Amino acid sequence: MATATVPGQLASAKGSSGWPIWGHDAAVATLQQAIRRSRVRHAYLIAGPEGVGKTTFALAFAQALCCQEPPAPGLMCSVCLACRKIGRGVHPDVQTFSLARQAALAEKSGGKNTSLTIETVRDICSTVALRPMESSWRVVIVDDGETLQDIAQEALLKTLEEPPPFVVLLLLSDDLELLLPTIRSRCQTVDLRSVRTAAVVESLLAAGIGRERAEEIAALSGGRPGWAHRAAADRKVLQRRMEAVDRAFSWIAGSGYDRLVTAVRLGDTFSKRRPETFTDLETLLGVWRDALLLHADQPHYLTYRGDAERLNELARDWTMNDLHRAVCSVQTCIGHLEANVRPRLALEAMVLEWPTSPPPGRP
């Protein structure tokens, strides 16, 4: 049976950029040019939605920096000892700090482990001070950067201001707005956006996934290769996505009162469940958009093809204007939440724009 690339490891197959990255060619080209011109910055902020492939991108950059036999500047051979060690996560000069690592080191503390602490930042600063052992560079990857406590971000500033010349720090973040302006200003931002579905399919095929399954997962990925590879390796990831789809359908099918109750509940818990709320809203947007596509007789572009029957229920009884207004309301709500509008107000305004439920004509 073909298996997907394990998260945190790199496939040997490469995309058109020469890195094992698909759909982010412009971002790859920026870093390749920096290596070729010997203008590698001391700190990069790799930003993008959860599951877009930030960790894989960071590890590929580390390979390009540390490769012992690069076929050309900015590329990696993927077969030398350094490349293989980085791919397995055991290179002594490439360290990753994350919530998972923090939890493993503090397993007995009993804390919630929802944010990177100042103790973790102190470990990062100590690691940065060490000279590389096997490479010309020491690459420090800080995942889950959006969870850094304010005091931890302030402690990281000194390292960002006066880094050793052999260090490249890669800060990965799902949400730039949660990082202090002083942190953002000291890093070069590399923005990873959602990619074309075809690029996700290509990456899954390169990892050994059959075409039919690759196309099914890619359609659900929302243009996020990292999520797609996790879903291919772990069916529970797909199951959680389908549970989110069920929640979206239930929300849409509810009465006006039930819709508002759901909006209020999500608004009141937004600060504690920010990533989960955005995930639910993106899923909700996909459902409304699919209903609109079906109404426009464009079934080939559906995201949730397995739910065509339920989508037909929405598309059949509401007008094109109804569905378009609902799509726009979710997009507006996401924008408002990213701009720090009061969550309850943004979510309530969204559902009030939806067409009446149940749709006219339904018994």
Buried (B, 14 or more C-beta within 10 A) or exposed (E): EEEBBBBBBBBEBBBEBBBBBBBBBEBBBBBBEBBEEEEBBBBBBBBBBBBBBBBBBBBBBBBBBBBEEBEEEBBBBBEBEBBBBBBEBEBEBBBBBBBEBBEEEBEEEEEEBEBBBBBBBEBBBEBBEBEBEEBEBBBBBBBBBBBBBEEBBBBBBEBBEEBEEBBBBBBBBBBBEBBBEEBBEBBBEBBBBBBEBEBBBBBBBBBBBEEEBBBBBBBBBBBBBBBBBBBBBBEEBBEEBBEBBEBBBEBBBBEEEBBBEBBBEBBEEBEEEBEEBBBBBBBBBBBBBBBBBBBEEEBEEBBBBEBEEBBBBBBEBBEEEBBBBBBBBBBBBBEBBEEEBEBBEBBBBBBEBBBEBEBEEEE
